[in-house]
Amino acid sequence: MSVVLSEVCVFSYLEAELRSADICVIGSEDYADYREQLASWSECQPLVAKYCENLGFPDTASGFVAQLKSWLIDTATSVDAGYSDNRQIVINASGEPVLKRPSRIELSPSAQILSQAVEERFPERNLVDILRNVDYWTNFTRHFGPMSGSDPKLEHATERYLLTTFTYGCNLGATQAARHMRGVVTAKELSFVNRRHVSGDKLQKALTDIINRYNVLNIPKIWGDGTTAAADGTKYELYEENLLSEYHIRYGGYGGIAYHHVADSYVALFSHFIPCGTWEAVYIIEGLLKNFSDIQPDTIYADTQGQSTPVFALSYLLGIKLMPRIRNWKDLNFYRPDKNTVYKHIDSLFKDTIDWGIIETHWQDLLQVVLSIQTGKISSALLLRKLGNYSRKNRLYQAFQELGRVVRTVFLLLYIFDIQMRSLITAATNKVESYHGFSKWFGFGGFGIIAHNDPIEQEKMIKYNDLIANAVIFHNVVDLTDILRDLKRDGYLILREDVAALSPYMTSHIKRFGDYLIDLDTVPQTLDEIGAFVLI
């Protein structure tokens, strides 16, 4: 028995050391020494001054720490001074902060009238026609073609690409979809196009075309200016006999997680498909870095899974403002600037003190990591997988953790003090949660189960589904532009705040079932003919 226990202890210790990169395996893909992938300091040093200037950081270790310390002191002092006038927070006799619930904001009568009038006028559409029209406006299918890069050898290539997108985006499967296409295309042809003409990268480029053209439209700018996005995951069912499939305690059942980044204008920017056991925050920065569209957010909203102290630190160093909605945030430690600092009202919040020496000592290491990510030498997801595991030995982990403690303490202080900030976070995270339901509505085939066992195909399925969802969002906005113009012409008083209360996640007018036929000879109006809707 003692021998067995000893072996269990050894393997448990080895697992922890491998996860935190304190032990590395030569030649391994997942457990190699990530330090060898970093850009050398001689490569990074010429970039430091310009990088720090762009982000407003001092370009010395002492200056960087002094700025951080001043930021923490100023924030805590301001929150402490404003405590008496803040009616939204109370610190009880036990030193526990209690936040009052904000009052629910109801739609105004005029917004309700507008919403009903818009819904009544939406034209009935089927998904295949929507894809055809959006491709006519954006030409997103131009990215599909043989992996060799040669000209397509397919007859009616655009038709095949649109029908394949519909088939896999709706999770129908080639065999089931072909039965509803009246011999226009066979299951073998759909499967061939998916395997030989479409990749994850090609799908992302097609998505980028739709996002960029969507960003030019007038109405999405009423919903958001593109500077913020929200990230969140939703579970998709997988068969148990699958390398990616894991049992998810929170959702109950086997599957994987589609982790979406959704812009403030409702459109999906990037998605990953990850195992259920992965801490989602690992991918929150990677999704922004891999988004090459014209919409480039610098603020990212998330939930509890979208944050940790290393993630706060890395976001800060990359110039990304992380604003999560944290469950049980009262259980997290607040860190005071030094042990001699005492606050009149909020002192009971602070449980520990920042070790500024670790940050200053490893300032060069922190910048080397960030510049390595910026130059593409290493993936932020790979790095955060290592830094997300506690280590008593890894000084880089400790430096990221200490910097993250500073940034997260500042965030939490502002979070409890500013009710408007909390409302923004709630609204943004609600938006990405609404996207989950909207996109899944189109994945109606196969009982909602992703049948593929290949991780590459699984990732493609999520991107196909995003492509369908974004195409519908785009088309809904085009139809909405026409409807609002007609309403205005008929004498409706249309206010900006009422349009802002609308959403492009409308599905009641869309037909999902029946025969799936495509007519490329019928073309919609050009976007120039449709024009822009302008409010007074």
N, C-alpha and C positions, 0 to 999 in steps of 0.2 A: 504493500500500500504506500509506503514512504517513497519508494522508487517512482511510482505513478504520480504522486503529488509533486515530486521534484521535477519530473518531466513536464507536468502541467505548468508549473511555475516558470520553467525555462522558456517554454513556448509562448506563454502569456507575456513574459518580459520581452522576448524577441519580437512578438507582434507589435507591442507598444513602441519599441525602438525603431522598427521598420516604418511604422506609420509616421513617426516624428522625424525620420531621416537621420536619427542618431546612429543607426546602422544602415549601411547601403550594400547593394548587391551589384557587383561589376557586371555590366552587360545587360542588366535588367531594364525594362522600359518603365515600369511603375516605381521601382525601388532603387533606381540608380542614384548617384549623388547629384542632386540638383545644382549644387554649387559649381559643378563643372560646366553646367549649361549657361551660367551667368556670363554676361560680358565682363571682360577684365576691367579693373579700375582705370588702366591706361586708356581704354576705349571710352569709358564713361566720363572721365575727368574733363575733357574739353566741352562736354555737353552740360555740365553742372550749372554754370553761371546763367546761361540762357534759359534753361529749364526752370531754375528757381525764380528768375525774373518774371517769366510768364505766369507763374503761379503765385507770385507775391511772397516767396519764401526768402529769408536771408540765405546767402550762399556759404555760410560757415556754421560749424556745429554749435558754437556758443550762441550765435545770433538766432539760429533756428530754435534752440531751447528757450532762449529769452522771449522770443515771440510767442511760443506755445504757452509759457508760464504766464505771460501777460494776458493772453487770451482767456485762460482758465480763471485767473484772478478777477479780471474785469467782468466776466460773465457771472461768476458766483456773487461778486459784490453787488452787481445790478439786480440780480434775482432776490438777494437778501434785502436790499433797500426797497424793492417794490412789493415785498411780501404782504405788507399791511394793506395795500390797496388792491391786491389781487383777490377777487371774490371766488375764483375757481379752484383754489387749492387750500386745504387746511392740514396742518401738521398736528396730529393729536398728541395727547399726553404721553403716549408710548414712543413718540418720535416718528410715527409712521405717516407718510403723506397720503392724503385722500383727495382725489380729483372729483369734482362735481361733474355729472353728465351734462353735456351741452344740450340745449333744447333742440328738438328735431325740426329741421327746416322742411316745410311743406311746399309743394308746387303752388305757385300763385294761380288764381283763377284764370288769368289770361294765358299762362303757360299750359294749363290743362286743356283749354279750348283749342289752342294751337296744336297741341299734340294729337288731339282727337281729329281735328280737321286734316292734319297731315296724313294720319293713318288711313283715313277714309279715302284719300285720293291716291294712295300708292298703287301703281300699276302692278298687276300680277306678273311675276317673272318665274322662269325656271332656271336652274343652276347652269345648265349648258349654255343657254343664251347669255347669261350674265358673264360667263367666262369668255364667250366669243366677243361680246361688246368691249369688255375690259382689255382683251388682247388687241382689239382694233385700236383702242385709245393709247395703249402702252407698248404693244408689240413685245410682251414679255416672253413669248415662245421662241423668240430669236436666240435665246440662250440654250435651248435644247438642241441636241444633235449628237452624232456619233462621238464616242469618247476620244477617238483618234483626232477629232477636229476637222475632218474632211467634210465636204458638203453632204447634206442628207441624201440618202438613196431612197427614202420613203416616198411613195406616192401619197399625195394629199397630206403632206407633213404637218401643216398647221392643224388640220382636222384631227390627226392622230394624237398630237401633243395635247390638244384641249380635252379630248375624250379620255386620254390617259390621266391627265390631271384630275378630271372629274372622278374617274374610277377609284384612284388611290386616295384622293383627298376626302372622299366620302366613305372610305374603308369598305367599298363594295367587293373588291377582289375582281380579278379579270374575268373569271368564269361567270359570276353572277351578273356583272355589268354587261357583258357581251350578249346575254340573253335578252336584254332590254334595248338593244341597238339595231334590231331588225336587219342583221347581216351586214351592217355598214363596216363593222370591224369585228375581228374574232378575238377570242380570249388569248390566243397565242400571240397575236399582233400587239395587243395591249401590254402583255407581259414583256415582250421583246423591247418595246419602246421604253418601258420603265427600267429594264436592266441595262440596255445598251445606249440609250440616248439621254437619260436623266440621272443626274447625281445630286447629292446634297448641296454641293457648291453651285451647281446650275440652278437649283431651286431657289437658293438664297439670292442669286443674281436676279432671277425673275421677280422675287419678292421686292428687291431693291428698286426695280423699275416701277412697280406699282406704288411703292411708298413715295418715291420721288415725284411721280405725277400727281399723286394724291395731295402731296404737300403744297402743290401750286394752286389747288382749288381754294375757293374763298371761304366756304363754311367751316372746314376744319380749324381754321385759325381763330374762330370764335370759341372753339372748345379748348384750344391750347396752342402755345407758341412753339412747341417742340423742345423746350429747354428741360422738361421733366419727363420721366417715365416711371413705370411701376413694374416690379418683378415679383412673380409668384409661381408656384407649382401646382399642378393638378394631376391626380393619378389616372392612368389608363390601364385597363385590364390586359394582362398577358397570361398565357398558359404557364402553369407551374414549371413545366420541364423547359426552362429557359435560363440562360446564363445571366441575363439582366434582371429577371423577375425575382422580386423579394416580397416578403409579407410586410405590409405597412400597417402598423398598429393604429395610427390615427384614422386612416381611411377604412381599415378592415378589409383584407383581401390581398391577392398577389398582383403585382403589376410593376410599372415604371412611372416616373414622373416627367411630365412635359413642363419644362420651366420656361415661361414666357416673359419677354420684355415688351411691354405695351406702352406706346407713347401717350402723352396727355391728350392727343387728338384722336385717340381710340385705336389707331392702327398698330398691328403687331410688328415689332422691329426685328426680333431674333428669338429663336427657341432652341433649347437643348432637350434631349431625352436622356434621363439619368436614372440610376437605380434608386429605389425607395430609401435605402439606408444612407444615402449621401446627404450631408448638410448642405442645403440649397445655396447658402451664401457663397459656397466655393465658386459658383458659376455666375454670381450677380455682376461681377466686374467684367468677366470674359464676354458676356452677352453684349455689353456696351462697346468693348474693344473690337468685337467682330461685326459690329453694325457699321456698314460703309454707306449707308443712305445719307440723304441730305438732312435728315432729322438726327441731330447729335445732342442728346440730353446731357446736362452736367449735374442734374439732381436725380437721384434714384430712390423711389419709395419701395418699401418691402414690409414683410411681417417678421415675426420672431426668427424664422428660419433664414431670413436674409441678412442676418447680422452676427457679428462676434467681434471681440476686440481686435484681432488681426485684420478683419475685413474693414472695420472702421479706420484702422491705421493705413492700410493700403489705399483705400478710397481717398483719404485725405491727401496722401502723397501723390496721387494721380489727378488731383483737382476735381474729384467727384464728391458731391455732397450726398451722403447717405442719410436717409430719413426713414427709419423703420417704425412700424407699429409693434412694440415689444410686449408680449404677454408676460405677466408677472414682473414687470419692470421694477417694482418695489423691492424685489429680492436681489437686484444687482447692486454692487458697491459703487458709491460715489467717492471720488478721490480728491482730497484737498491739496492745494499747492505745496504746503509744508505743514509740519506738525504744530507750529506756533500760531497758525491762522485759525481764528475763531469767528463764527458768524452769529449774529444776534438771533435770527429767526430760523435759519435753515441748517444750523450746525449739526443737528441730530441725523441729517441725511448722510453725512460723510463718515465712512468707516475706516478709511486707510489714506495713505499719503503717496503721491507720485515719486518714483525714483528717477529724478532728472538725469542722474549720472549715467544710467544705462542708455538713455536716448542719445545723450551727447557723445558717449564713447563709441556708439555704433551708428552714428549719423552717416558716415561714409558707406557702411554696409546697407543701410536703408535706401540710400540713393542709388547704389549699385543695383539693387534688386529692381527698383522702379524703372530705372533707365534701361535695364535688360528687358523688362516687359514692354516698354515703349518702343524699343528697337526690334522687337520680335524674337529675341534670343530665347525667351522662356515664356510659357503660358501662365497667366495669372491663376488659372484653375489648378494647375499642377502645383504652383507655389502655395496656394491657400490650403490645398489638401495636406501639405506638410506642416504649415504653420497653424493649422486648425487642431493639431494634436499637442497636448500639453507635454512640455519637455523641461526637465530641470537642468539639462546640459547645454541645449542649443541657445546660445546667446542671441542669435538673430531672432529666434522666436520670442525671447524675453523682451528684446527691444521693440518688436512689433506689438507685443502685448501691452507694454508700458505706454507706447504712443497711442494705441487704441483706447487705453483707459482714459487718457486725457481727452481725446476726441469724443468718446462716448459719454463722459461726465458732462462735457459742455452741452452735448445734444440733449441729455436727460434733463439738465437744468432748464434749457430753453423749452423743452417739451412740456414740463409741468407748469411753466410760467406763461406760455403763450397758447391760448385756446384756439386762435386762428390757425396756428401751425398744426395743432392736433386735428383740426377739421380738415385741413389740406391733406394730411397723411391718410385720414380715414377715407376721404373722397377718392384719392388716387388708388388706394389698395382695393376699394370697392370696384373701381373701373376695371382693374386687371382680373378680379374675380368674375365680373360680368363677362369679360372676354372668354373665360374658360367655358362658361355655359353656352355662349354664342358659338364658339368654334366647335364644341362637341355636338351641337345640334346638327352640324353638317356631316359628322362621322357616324351616320345612322346605319351603315352596313355592318355585317358581321357581329351583330349584337353588341357593338361597341368594344369588341376585343381585338387587339392588334395580333394578328395570327402569325406574323413573321418572327422567326427566331434569330435572324441576323441583325445585330445592332445597327449596321449601316442602313438596312431597309427600315428598321424601326424609326431611326432619325428622319429618314426621308418621308415616312408616313406623316410625321408631325409637321414637317415643312410643306408637304402637299396640302395638309389640312389648313395650315396658315395661309397658303396661297388662295385656297377657296374662300376662307374667311375675309382676307384682305380685299379680294375681288368683289365680294358682296358689299363690304363696307364702302369701297370706292363707288360701286354702282348705286348704292343707297344714297350717297351724297349727291351724285349726279341727278337722280330722280328727285331728291329733296330740293335741290336748286330750282328745278322746274316747278315743283309744287309751290314753293314759297313765292316764286315770282308770280304765279297765277293767283295765289291768295292775295298778294299785295295789289295786283291789278283789279281784283274783285272788291277791294276796299278794306281788307283786313289790316288792322294796325299791328305790325310785327315788330316786337321789341327785341333788342340784342340779348337781354337776359332770358327771354323766352326761348330763343333759338339755342342759347347755351344749355338750356335744360333738356333739349332733345338729344337723342343718341342714334348713331348709325347702326346699332345692333338690333335692327328690326328684321323679323323673319316671317311675320304673319302673311305676307304677300308672296312668299316663295313656295314654289311647288318642288317637292323632293322626289316624288314617285311618278311612275308611268314609264313610257318609252323615252329613251334618251337619244334624241336626234339632233343633228347640228346642221345649220343652214348658213354657210359662209357667204352666200350671194346676197343675203339681207344684211345691210350694214346700218349701224345707228348714226345719229347725228354726230358731227364732230364736236369736240369740246369747245371749239371756237364758236360754233353755231349756238351751243347751249349758253355760253357766256357765263358771267359771274353774277351771283346774287348780292346786291349791295343794300345795306340797311341805311336808313336816313340818319 
